[in-house]
């Protein structure tokens, strides 16, 4: 299962390449913000799928979505495990 997961932008890595570091489930990972309109800003929430920030979301929607994902249990935990694995492979943790 592939999920779009809320993440918060914690650092702009390369403004020209439109990459940022986002925190997803306690793991920091480099994501592409190229699909977002305008420039990504530190502190904003985005919906991330396969390494791409697809859309901006507000903090309330992010919290609701994270709660629903946590209630999903195993599927969400598997997705987080994949994120952690790929983050450590890329050295972005």
Secondary structure, 3 states (H helix, E strand, C coil): CCCCEEEEEEEEEECCCCEEEEEECCEEEEEECCCCCCCCCCCCEEEEECCEEEEEECHHHHHHHHHHHHHHCHHHHHHHHHHHHHHHHHCCC
